[in-house]
């Protein structure tokens, strides 16, 4: 009884020092302890130590996130085929708020998600390609495919296409602008307030204005010297990184000054011919993840070294890595080039935790992943698949 007479903030501090099994025992003592033991501040340290308990959890309390994290740790999940196509596609996924955006050939389709991770068959919006152009003989040209796209906070969509054009759509799917920005396919996009970064097969990376009075104005062009597979802004907006095909230039990761366009440095040495950097992702202003055809996920810390990565994780079956997702805490998820293999990694270890083969017996790369608190979405050639860890 004397313990219960303590101020609430003192009780919360005491509870935050307990282990998970002790919190479960305390919660059975009385209604007040049960209520206090569910507060987020009590579970914050456990969430940091958990494999996957993101602090921006879509409204879920941290106690529930820690519980779900145990399923990720054990690899316990159910698998559902959400969407399928007759044709073989190269779909791209983005999870934004409570919507899942999927590129399907020349369109970007958005679906509203339920709490169980599933969605209704009727899409919320379809961001379509403009009217099909015709050649000089009157023969319709094929619609340019969407290679990459971004979704903004106001649910506007910018799509980079295989013909080098950028399409800008409103939340309802209406086309607002169509701009020719590259000579060839756009391989990667990144954006920050007011600016857009694009990388292309034409060996260049460009920075574009998104201001209302200057949409599509080119602010900067850098000649990378090789096919650009991936690009990313530094969060402090002082620089950006390009990842290239490593065919004509053996330095695929380059850092560029955002204002002048000068090359500031090169990440890594000794890359083999063809070790393309298929993707990259900033974890913070100084840490960066990269992955690609050399079968490694690498973590770079520019405060430590530009020449050597500080950690790396190797794909055990020597497959190229097409996509990686991170919760910016302890979890990495990778998608491989063969048999739809998805792997879960703990950043504190070097070996993968679990493997899921999504396309066996027919081989297909995992083209894209979208990571939520309790759900993982994977796009392969003919399906979008849900792994439900809840």
Residue, then its C-alpha position, 0 to 999 in steps of 0.5 A: x500500500x505504501x508503494x501505491x502512495x508514491x507519485x505516479x512519475x516515481x512509479x513509472x520510473x521504477x516500472x521502467x527499470x523492470x524486465x519484461x517478465x517482472x512487468x507481467x507479474x506486476x500487472x497482475x497485482x492490481x488495476x493501477x499497476x496494470x494500467x501503469x505498466x502499459x505506459x509507453x515510457x515503461x516500455x521504451x528501453x525494451x523497444x530499443x532493445x527489441x528486433x523490430x519495435x519502431x517508435x512511429x508505430x501507427x498508433x500501436x502502444x510500445x507494449x504491443x510493438x514489443x510483443x509483435x517484435x517477438x514474432x519477428x525474432x522467431x520468424x512466426x508469420x502467416x503468408x497471403x497473396x494480396x494481388x496478382x497479374x497475368x503479365x510479368x511486371x517489375x512492381x514497386x511498393x511504397x507504404x505511406x500512412x494507411x495506404x499501400x501504393x503499387x506500380x503496375x506497368x504504367x500506373x500507380x495504384x493506391x489501396x487503403x489498408x485495414x488493421x489486419x494488413x489486407x486491403x479491399x480489391x477496389x483501389x482508392x486512386x489510380x494514377x494513370x499514364x496520360x493518353x497514349x501517344x501515336x507514331x507518325x504512321x498512326x500506330x499507338x506507342x506503348x505506355x512508358x512503365x513506371x520505374x520508381x515513384x514517391x509519395x508526399x505527405x499530401x498524398x501527391x505522387x511523382x513517378x519516374x518512367x522508362x522514357x525519362x519523363x516525370x509524372x506528377x499526380x494529385x491525391x485523386x490521381x489527376x495528372x498535374x504535370x508531365x516533364x521530360x527530365x532524362x534521355x533514358x529510363x529513370x532508375x531512382x528518385x529521392x525528394x526533400x521539401x522543394x527539391x527532387x533528385x533523379x538518377x538515370x540510365x543516361x549516366x547523369x543525376x539531376x536535382x529538380x525544383x518542386x516549387x509551384x512557380x518553377x516545377x521541373x526546373x533543373x537546378x543541378x546536373x552531375x555527370x556520374x559516368x556510368x548508369x545510375x541505379x540509386x540516389x539519395x539526399x543526405x538528411x542535412x541537405x548538404x550533399x547527395x549520394x549516387x550508386x552506379x553500375x560499376x561497369x565503366x567506373x570502378x567507384x560506384x558510390x560517390x558523394x556530391x555537393x548539393x550546391x556546387x555539384x562537385x564530387x566530395x568523395x568516394x565510398x569504398x575501394x576495390x569493388x569488382x566489375x559489375x558490382x552495381x549498387x542497386x539501392x541506398x538509404x540514409x539511416x542518419x546524416x552520417x550513416x548509410x546503407x547500400x546493397x546490390x549485385x555484389x551480394x552484400x548489405x553495407x553500413x557506412x559511417x562517414x565519421x569513421x571512414x570513407x574507404x571501409x564500411x563499418x559493418x556488412x551482411x552477406x547474402x548466403x546464397x550468393x544472390x544479388x540484392x534488389x531491395x532492402x528495408x530498415x526500421x532504423x533500429x535493429x531490423x533489416x529485411x532484404x529481397x534477393x534476385x532468385x526464388x523470391x527469397x526474403x531474409x530478416x537480419x538483426x544488425x547486431x549479428x552477421x548471420x541472417x535470422x530467417x528466410x522466406x521463399x515467396x516464389x518457389x518453384x518459379x524463380x522471381x526476384x523480390x523487386x520491392x519491399x514495404x515494411x510496417x510494424x506488424x506486416x511486410x509486403x513483398x512484390x515479385x513478378x506476378x504477386x504482391x505478398x503479405x507476411x503478417x507477424x501480428 
